[in-house]
């Protein structure tokens, strides 16, 4: 076995076809040798959202080319790869299957271990690609499909402290952007749109802000946006609504994060007070600024992945693969895709009508 550990990661859980190669040297220093991400914006733009069948077809068409590009950029010889890591869930099953099968085939052909990776665990550990990170720490995972506060106690050891009882934060951003006429994918563009508006123009609801611990809800906020957006008569009013939405989200996260800090401290007596914010929405500058302010107030250390590593990518999948490789936690080639793979398997579901908080 090489002294250096080289992991090839594959990510196809939604609409990004991504392949990355990372290396850990003898001093445990991690280096991203390549990280190629191919998005499908043009394919889904006319539909205003991701169409699973089209996404899967695009993965099939691109995965071989993206893998070759990542290998060429890394300068690595495939015979030196230590293991293959592929996202096994959660995500769209028709998309997950493409990357999972490609990874299994590559693993078998190279005769190296195969490792299935929880996509959410990739986000959870992603800051380790550019900074040191010690367990335990508090995690806020905010993406297109997930919004959760978790206590990260070690590799594969997660305790959920709070979650959204309905829509994910990223989805709320995307739907609001669509209602304001921002071209898909609108969520990441909404913050720039909001800079032209008056954040105090519209008073928007903050669902379950004073109950439910650090659980969150965004469905009622989305409904309010839908109602107001139908009455807007000018571009400036759209800017104002975007700014009001951005401000409301920041204020919700400020309150809920304070509660999450208190919950985390009750369950962890160690002095390590680290707060990791990861996932695609973690790239939002206003949210970053607000959460840094909350951290300063509570003596927590805020850690974000590099902006380019906030969205879906394969470097974070390779990273989890590396951590599992070091403890020889491998998977069989019959590992199935798991579209609803959780981080905390013991957490109760809080979604659906009739949820009591």
N, C-alpha and C positions, 0 to 999 in steps of 0.2 A: 504493500500500500504506500502511496506517495505520502511524504510528510505533510505536504499541502493538501488541503481538502477542497475539492472543486465540485460544486453542485450546479446542475442545470435545472432551472425552474420553468414551469409552464403554467400559464393562466388563461383560461377561456370560460370563466364563469358567467359572463354576460356579453358585452359587445366590444371587448378589447381582446385581440389576439396578441399574446405577449410571451416572450421567451427571454430568459436572462441567465447569465452564468456568473456566479460569485466564487470567490476564493478566500479561504482562511489560511494564513501562514502559520509558521511554527510558534509565533508569538500571540496567536489568537486574534490577529488583526484581520478584519474582513474588508475585502475590496470588491467592488462591483466591476467586473471585467466587461460586461455588456448588459444592456437592458433595453430591449427593443419592444415597443408598444405600437400596435397598429389599430387605430380606432375606426369605427364604422359610421361616423356622423352622416356622411352623404347617403348611405344606404337607408337609414331610418328617418332622415330629415323630413321627408314628405308625409310620414305617418305621425310625427310628433312624439315618438317614443320607440322603444326597442321592440321589434317584431322577432320573436324567438326563432322561427324557422329560417328567416333571412339571416339572422345572426349566426346560426349554426352553419348554414351553407357557406357564409363568408369565412368562418373559422376553418372549415374543410379546405377551402381554396387557398387560404393564406398560411396555414400553420407550418407547412414544409419550408416555404420561402422565409418566413420570419425566423424559424429555427436556424436555417443556414446563415442568415444575416447575423444573428446573435453569435453563432459559433465563429464566423469569420471576424467579427469585430473584437471578440475576446482574445483571439490569437491562440486559443486552446485546441489541442489535439483531442478528439473525442475519446481516444484510448486512455487519456489521463483523467477523465471525469470519474468522480467517486460515486455519485448516485444521481438519480433522476427524481425530481419532485414535481408532482402535478396537483393542481387544485381538484379536490374530490367533492367539495360542497362548501357552503350552500351556493345556490345559483340556479340558472335555467338548465334543466337536465339535458336538453338537446345540445346545449353549448358545453356543459361540463364534460359530457361524454367524448367530445372531440379531443380536448386536451388530455383527458385521462387515458384514452386509448393510444394516443400518440406517445405519451410518456411511457406507458407499459411496453409498447413495441420497441421503443428506444432502449429501455431498460433490459429487455430480453436480448436484443441484438448485441448490446455492449457487455452483457452479463454482469451488470452492476445492480445494487439494491434499488428498489422502487419505493417511493414514499408518497403517500397520499396526504394532502395538506388541507386543513380547514382554512378557507379564504379569510375568515374573520381573524384567525390566529395570525395570519400574515400581516394584517393591519395592526393587530395588537403589538407585535414585536418589531414592526417596521422601523421605529427610531433606532434600533440597534445597528442599522446599516450605516448610520452616521454619528452615533454617540454611544457612550457607555450607559447601561441601563441595568439597575439592580432590582430584584424582586424583594418585597411586594411593591406594587404601585397601583394607583387608581387610573383607570382607563375610561375615557369617553370616546366611544366609537360612533362616528357620525358619517353616514354614507347614504347612497341612494336607496338602499334596502334595509338599513339597520340604524338604530339609535339606542345605545345602551351605555349605562355606567357599570363597570365591572372592576372587581378587585382581582388583579393579576398576581397570583401567588407563586407562579412557576410555570414551566413549560407544560401545557395541558391542564393547568390548575386555575380554574376561573370561578369566581362567585359573582353572580349578577346582583347588583344593588338596585338597579332601576332600568326600565325600558320604556319604549313608546307603547301605548296600549292600542294604537291604531296605525297611523302613517309614520314612515321614516322621515327624518328631517330633510334628507336629500330629495325625497319625493315631493315634499312640500315646496321646496325651492323650484323643482322642475315644473310642477303644476302651476305655481304662481307665475313663473316666467312665461309659460304657454298662454295663460290668460291675459298677460300683458303684451302678447305679440312678439316675444323674444324668440328668435329662431332656435330650434333644438340643436344641441343640448343647452337649454336656457339657464339651468340652475347656476352653473359657474359664471354666467354673464350677468346675472341679476344684480350682483353687488355693484358692478360698474354702472349699470342702469340707475341704481338707487342714488348714486353720488350727485345726480342732477336734481334730486327731489327734496321736499320738505318732510323730514322724518316725523314731524308732529302733526301733519295734516289729517291723518286718519287714526282714530283710536281703535285698535284691533284687539280681539279677545286673546286671553292667555289661559287656555284650558287647563284645568286642574292645577293651577299655579300654587294654590294654598292647601292642597291635599295630595295624597298619594305618594308621599315621600319624594324620592327623586325619579319617580315614573313621570313620563311626559305624554302629551297628547297634541296632535297637530290637525286632526280632522276638522274641528270647529273653526280653527283659524283659516283653513283652506276654504271652508264654506263661506266665511265672511269675505274672503278675497273674491270668490266667485260672484257673490251678490254685489259687492261694490264695483267690481270691474265692469259689470254690465251697464253701469250708470256713467262711466267716465266719458268725457266729451273732448278731451284734449290730450296731447302728448305729455304736457306738463303734469296733468293729473295722474298719468301712468307712472311718471317718475316719482311723484309724491307717494303713490301707493307702494311702489317698490321700496322706497326709503322707509316708509312706515313698517312694512313687513320685515325688512332687515333689522330695524331697531327693536321690534317686538321679539324676534327670535333671539337677539342678543340679551334682552332682558329676561326672557324665559330661561335661557341657559345660565345666566348669572344666578338666579334664584335656585335652580335645581342643582347647580354645581356646588353651591354652598351646603345644601342638604347632603349631597353625595360625599363631600369632605367630612362632614360629621359622622356619616355612616361608616366611611372607611376607617376613620380614627377609632371608632368603637370596636371594630373587628381586627385592627392591627395596632399592636402596642409599640412596634418598632419606630425608631426615629425617622426612618426613610419616608419622607412626605413628597412623593413624586407624582405628578399628574400628567399623563400622556393623552394627547388629543390626536386621534388618527382617523383615517377614512377620507373620502373625497371632499367632504364639506369642511374638513380641517384646513383646507387651503384658503377659506374665506378670511380675508384680512380683518374685517370688523369683528368676527367671532374670535379670532386669535387675540386681538387687542383687548376685548372684554374679558376673556378667560385669563389672560396674563394679569389683568388688574385684580381679578378675584383671587388668583394664586398669591399675589403679593400681599393682599390683605390677610390671607390665612397661612402665610409662611409655607406654601407649597411651591415646589419647583416645576414650572411648566416645560414640557418637552413635546415638540412637534416633529414629525418626519420632514425631510426636505419636501418642498412644495411638489416637485416632480414625482415624489414617492407617496403622495397622499391618495391619488387615484389608483385604480386597479393596475397592477404591474406584476411582473414575474420575479423581480428581485426579492420582494417580500416573501414570495412562495419558496424561492430557493433558500432564503434565510431560515425559515421554519424547517425546511428539509435538512439544512446543515445542523441545526440544533438536535433534530431527531437522529440524524446520522451518527452524531457523536455518542449517543446513548444506544445505538443499534436498534432503534425502533423503526423497523421496516414493515412494509405491507406486502401481501400477496398480490399476484397479478389478476386475481378475481375480485379485487376491491371494487364495490359498486359506487356509482355517483350518488351523492346524497343531497338532494335539492334543499332540504331543511336542516342541515347539520348545525347544531347549536354549539356555543362555547361552553355554557354551563348546562350540562345535561340534567341537572337536578332542579333547574328553575321552572316555576310554573308558568304556563301560558297566560298572558294577560290580554290577549286580543279577542275581539268579538263583542257582540252586543251583550249588555247586562253585566259588564265588568264592574265590580264593586271595589272602590279604593278607600 
